[in-house]
Every structure is written in C-alpha cells, then in structure tokens.
Amino acid sequence: MLNYTVILEPDEMGRGYTVLVPALPGCITQGRSKEEALDRAKEAIRCHIESLQKDGLPVPVEKAPVELASVQLAEVRG
C-alpha cells in the first residue's frame, strides 16, 4: 500500500479546497468539502501513478511525511 501526504488549501471564498500532493509534482485536484477533496485526491493519485507507469517512468515513493513550517518576513518593498 502506498501512502502520500496531501495538502488541503482552503479556497479564499470558503467554497472548498485545493489538494496538492508534494511527492507527485503536478498532481492537483479540488473538492467542495474536505471529504470530497480527499476522495478526489485518491483518484488523482491513482491516475497520476497510472500515467507515470504507462510512460515507463518511476513512481515516486514518499520516504518521509512532508513537514509544514511558517516563516515570517518583514514588509517587502519594491
């Protein structure tokens, strides 16, 4: 069984979530609720992996969970 960390980014208008899969660049989906977003993430991951396999490319395996951190910047002036 493969496990992948997903990042759920809430929509600014509160209308759902965008889902990113850091271990699979380009694997992105969305859903109106967390449940829907996670269900769609599973399907997007399956499709992404199938596409890699079809193209003869290696399937990335997540070695360690993604760690989230926050950094603070002083005001940026351009």
N, CA and C of each residue as an Amber inpcrd file, in Angstrom:
protein
   234
   0.8490000  -1.1870000   0.0000000   0.0000000   0.0000000   0.0000000
   0.8880000   1.2430000   0.0000000   0.5590000   2.2000000  -0.8360000
   1.3010000   3.4560000  -0.9070000   0.5980000   4.5220000  -0.0780000
   1.3710000   5.3420000   0.5930000   0.8320000   6.4710000   1.3560000
   1.4620000   7.7530000   0.8550000   0.6260000   8.7610000   0.6510000
   1.1130000  10.0710000   0.2220000   0.4970000  11.1460000   1.1010000
   1.3220000  12.0980000   1.4740000   0.8370000  13.2670000   2.2020000
   0.1570000  14.1890000   1.2010000  -0.9820000  14.7370000   1.5890000
  -1.6640000  15.7190000   0.7550000  -1.8020000  17.0090000   1.5490000
  -1.8170000  18.1200000   0.8540000  -2.0060000  19.4300000   1.4690000
  -3.3530000  19.9620000   1.0030000  -4.1970000  20.3040000   1.9600000
  -5.5090000  20.8690000   1.6560000  -5.4270000  22.3750000   1.8530000
  -5.5950000  23.1170000   0.7740000  -5.5920000  24.5780000   0.8460000
  -7.0220000  25.0720000   0.7200000  -7.5510000  25.7260000   1.7780000
  -8.9270000  26.2220000   1.6830000  -9.0410000  27.3390000   0.6540000
 -10.1530000  27.3360000  -0.0680000 -10.4640000  28.3850000  -1.0260000
 -10.6950000  29.6880000  -0.2640000 -10.2230000  30.7900000  -0.8020000
 -10.3590000  32.0920000  -0.1330000 -11.8090000  32.4710000   0.1310000
 -12.7080000  31.9900000  -0.7060000 -14.1230000  32.3260000  -0.5670000
 -14.8790000  31.2920000   0.2700000 -14.1660000  30.3090000   0.8230000
 -14.8020000  29.2940000   1.6400000 -15.6280000  28.2950000   0.8530000
 -15.2830000  28.0990000  -0.4120000 -16.0830000  27.2180000  -1.2740000
 -15.4210000  25.8780000  -1.5490000 -14.4720000  25.4850000  -0.7390000
 -13.8510000  24.1830000  -0.9490000 -12.3550000  24.2090000  -0.7120000
 -11.6900000  23.2060000  -1.2780000 -10.2650000  23.0120000  -1.0330000
  -9.5510000  22.6340000  -2.3270000  -8.3260000  23.1050000  -2.4450000
  -7.4130000  22.6260000  -3.4720000  -6.4960000  21.6330000  -2.7800000
  -6.2180000  20.5190000  -3.4390000  -5.3770000  19.4790000  -2.8470000
  -4.1110000  19.3340000  -3.6720000  -2.9690000  19.3940000  -3.0010000
  -1.6540000  19.2240000  -3.6240000  -1.0090000  17.9650000  -3.0600000
  -0.2530000  17.2550000  -3.8880000   0.4650000  16.0540000  -3.4510000
   1.9540000  16.3260000  -3.6650000   2.6640000  16.7670000  -2.6250000
   4.0630000  17.1780000  -2.7920000   4.9770000  16.1210000  -3.4160000
   4.7560000  14.8540000  -3.1240000   5.6230000  13.8000000  -3.6630000
   5.3600000  13.5300000  -5.1440000   4.2180000  14.0370000  -5.6520000
   3.8520000  13.8230000  -7.0520000   3.6210000  15.1850000  -7.7130000
   4.6950000  15.8730000  -8.0990000   4.5470000  17.1960000  -8.7050000
   3.5460000  17.1830000  -9.8600000   2.6520000  18.1550000  -9.8470000
   1.6440000  18.2490000 -10.8860000   0.3520000  17.5310000 -10.5490000
   0.3440000  16.7840000  -9.4560000  -0.8670000  16.0690000  -9.0390000
  -1.6690000  17.0070000  -8.1310000  -2.7070000  17.6090000  -8.7160000
  -3.5180000  18.6120000  -8.0250000  -4.9830000  18.3220000  -8.3230000
  -5.8400000  18.5050000  -7.3230000  -7.2740000  18.3630000  -7.5230000
  -7.9910000  19.3070000  -6.5740000  -9.3020000  19.2150000  -6.5360000
 -10.0610000  20.0760000  -5.6260000 -11.3770000  19.4120000  -5.2690000
 -12.0160000  19.9380000  -4.2210000 -13.3210000  19.4400000  -3.8070000
 -14.0490000  20.4910000  -2.9960000 -15.3680000  20.3560000  -2.9170000
 -16.1820000  21.3370000  -2.1890000 -16.1300000  21.1500000  -0.6800000
 -15.8100000  19.9440000  -0.2280000 -15.6720000  19.6720000   1.2010000
 -14.3590000  18.9210000   1.4030000 -13.9260000  18.7870000   2.6570000
 -12.6950000  18.0260000   2.9140000 -12.8580000  16.5860000   2.4380000
 -14.0190000  16.0100000   2.7240000 -14.2600000  14.6200000   2.3280000
 -14.1740000  14.4630000   0.8080000 -14.8540000  15.3410000   0.0790000
 -14.8140000  15.2770000  -1.3750000 -13.4000000  15.5150000  -1.8970000
 -12.6920000  16.4770000  -1.3120000 -11.3280000  16.7860000  -1.7430000
 -10.4080000  15.5820000  -1.5360000 -10.5580000  14.8950000  -0.4150000
  -9.7160000  13.7280000  -0.1420000 -10.0780000  12.5590000  -1.0600000
 -11.3670000  12.3620000  -1.3330000 -11.7710000  11.3140000  -2.2720000
 -11.1990000  11.5900000  -3.6570000 -11.2780000  12.8390000  -4.0770000
 -10.7330000  13.2060000  -5.3860000  -9.2120000  13.0910000  -5.4090000
  -8.5740000  13.3330000  -4.2520000  -7.1200000  13.1920000  -4.1690000
  -6.7160000  11.7470000  -4.4270000  -7.4550000  10.8090000  -3.8510000
  -7.1470000   9.3860000  -4.0710000  -7.2260000   9.0500000  -5.5580000
  -8.2710000   9.5250000  -6.2160000  -8.4340000   9.2530000  -7.6380000
  -7.3380000   9.9400000  -8.4590000  -6.9980000  11.1900000  -8.1030000
  -5.9420000  11.9140000  -8.8320000  -4.5990000  11.2030000  -8.6710000
  -4.3260000  10.7050000  -7.4760000  -3.0720000   9.9780000  -7.2350000
  -3.0430000   8.7050000  -8.0670000  -4.1370000   7.9540000  -8.0800000
  -4.2120000   6.7300000  -8.8940000  -3.9330000   7.0420000 -10.3660000
  -4.6070000   8.0530000 -10.8800000  -4.4370000   8.4220000 -12.2950000
  -3.0150000   8.8860000 -12.5820000  -2.4520000   9.6530000 -11.6770000
  -1.0930000  10.1610000 -11.8510000  -0.1040000   8.9950000 -11.9190000
  -0.2560000   8.0460000 -10.9950000   0.6430000   6.8850000 -10.9580000
   0.4680000   6.0340000 -12.2200000  -0.7720000   5.8110000 -12.6320000
  -1.0160000   5.0360000 -13.8550000  -0.3720000   5.6980000 -15.0720000
  -0.4400000   7.0170000 -15.1250000   0.1670000   7.7530000 -16.2300000
   1.6870000   7.6000000 -16.2250000   2.2900000   7.6920000 -15.0390000
   3.7400000   7.5040000 -14.9330000   4.1300000   6.1050000 -15.4010000
   3.3830000   5.1000000 -14.9330000   3.6880000   3.7180000 -15.3020000
   3.5300000   3.5060000 -16.8040000   2.4780000   4.0660000 -17.3730000
   2.2250000   3.9310000 -18.8160000   3.3760000   4.5270000 -19.6280000
   3.9470000   5.6330000 -19.1100000   5.0600000   6.2970000 -19.7910000
   6.4160000   5.6850000 -19.4460000   6.4150000   4.6240000 -18.6260000
   7.6660000   3.9610000 -18.2490000   8.5090000   4.7510000 -17.2700000
   7.8840000   5.6570000 -16.5480000   8.6040000   6.4860000 -15.5820000
   8.4750000   5.9060000 -14.1800000   9.4490000   6.1720000 -13.3180000
   9.3760000   5.6490000 -11.9510000   8.2660000   6.3490000 -11.1590000
   7.6850000   5.6170000 -10.2410000   6.6510000   6.1610000  -9.3610000
   7.3330000   6.6200000  -8.0720000   7.2960000   7.9170000  -7.7840000
   7.9130000   8.4010000  -6.5480000   7.2370000   7.7920000  -5.3210000
   8.0470000   7.4050000  -4.3640000   7.5440000   6.8860000  -3.1000000
   7.9120000   7.8990000  -2.0290000   6.9380000   8.2980000  -1.2620000
   7.2040000   9.2620000  -0.1990000   8.0070000   8.5730000   0.8980000
   9.1970000   9.0880000   1.1400000  10.0750000   8.4770000   2.1350000
   9.7820000   8.9600000   3.5460000   9.4030000  10.2110000   3.6710000
   9.0790000  10.7900000   4.9840000   7.9500000  11.7880000   4.7660000
   7.0610000  11.9020000   5.7370000   5.9670000  12.8670000   5.5800000
   6.4850000  14.2880000   5.4020000   5.7300000  15.0660000   4.6590000
   6.0600000  16.4730000   4.4490000   5.9290000  17.1980000   5.7770000
   6.8310000  18.1110000   6.0150000   6.7470000  18.9300000   7.2280000
   6.3600000  20.3410000   6.8210000   5.3640000  20.8820000   7.4760000
   4.9410000  22.2500000   7.2010000   5.5680000  23.1900000   8.2190000
   5.9960000  24.3290000   7.7640000   6.5670000  25.3500000   8.6420000
   6.1100000  26.7050000   8.1390000   6.1410000  27.6720000   8.9980000
   5.7610000  29.0360000   8.6450000   6.9640000  29.9380000   8.8650000
   7.2010000  30.8350000   7.9370000   8.2750000  31.8110000   8.0860000
   7.6610000  33.2000000   8.0450000   8.2730000  34.1050000   8.7690000
   7.7560000  35.4740000   8.8370000   8.7560000  36.3980000   8.1780000
   8.2660000  37.2800000   7.3070000   9.1100000  38.2330000   6.6130000
   8.7450000  39.6430000   7.0200000   9.7430000  40.4960000   7.0550000
   9.4720000  41.9130000   7.2280000   8.7650000  42.3870000   5.9500000
   8.1280000  43.4970000   5.9980000   7.4320000  44.0110000   4.8240000
   8.3900000  44.1060000   3.6450000   7.9500000  43.6310000   2.4970000
   8.7670000  43.6570000   1.2850000   8.3920000  44.9130000   0.4940000
   9.4070000  45.6950000   0.1730000   9.1720000  46.9340000  -0.5750000
   9.8050000  46.8070000  -1.9360000   9.0720000  47.1680000  -2.9600000
   9.5780000  47.0090000  -4.3130000   9.9660000  48.2220000  -4.9790000
